[in-house]
Amino acid sequence: MTSKVAEEALGYEQARDELIEVVRRLEAGGTTLEESLALWERGEELAKVCRRWLDGARARLDAALAEEEEADGGGAREDDE
């Protein structure tokens, strides 16, 4: 398995691409139980990396939208109601 530092160094696209490959290998079959378990665990780690990136992106978008809303006078947006 990879270290926490190596996981955190992965960009979203790298983690996503590796996760796609892990899923492909699991779906193809032909691996031993041990190999399948190792792939599953790696997939879980990669999914967490992707989730952290997506959560961070969502937080940045929310912050940008909040700043924009404040700049526009602080009124509620129509789609929030």
N, C-alpha and C positions, 0 to 999 in steps of 0.2 A: 504494500500500500504506500501511498505517497504521504509526505509529511504535511502538517497543517500549513506551513509556510508555502510549500509548493502549490497547494490548493488555492491559497489566497492570491498567489501570483497569476493564476489563470484568469484570462479575460473571459467575458461572457461567451463570446463566439467560440473560443477554444473549448470551454467546458461544455457548451451545447453540442459542438461537433463530436467531441469524445463521447458524450452521453448518447448521441445518435448511433455511434458505432457500437457502443456497449449493448444497446437495445437490439440492434441488428444482429449481433452475435448471439444474444440470448434467444431471439426469435428463430434464428437459423438452427439452433440445437446442435447436437454433435459434440457438446462439451461434457466433461465429467461433472459430477456433483460439486466437487471442490472448485473447479473452474467456474461453474455457474454461480456458486455462492460468492466467489471473489469478484466476478463481474457484477453481480447484484449489489454488493457492498460498494464497489467503485461507482456504480450508477447512482446510488443513494448520496454518496459524497458529491458527485458532480451536480446532482439535482439541487443540493443545498447551496453549492457555489452559484448556480444559476439563480436560485431564489434570492440570495443575498444581493446579486447584481440588480435583479428586477425590483426588489424592495428599495434599493438605493436610488434607482432611476425614478421610481414612483415618488419617493420623498422629495427628490429634486424637482420633479414636475409640480408636485403639490406646493412646494415653497415658491416656485416661480409664479404659479397661478395666484397664490396668496398675495405676493408682492404686486402683481398686476391688479388684483382686486383692490388692494389698499391705494394704489396709485389712481385708480378710477373712482375713488371716493368711498370705498368700503361697503358699497351696497351688495346685496346678495345677487348672485347670478341666477338667471331664469332657470337654468338646467339643474340647479341645486335644490329647487323647491319641489 
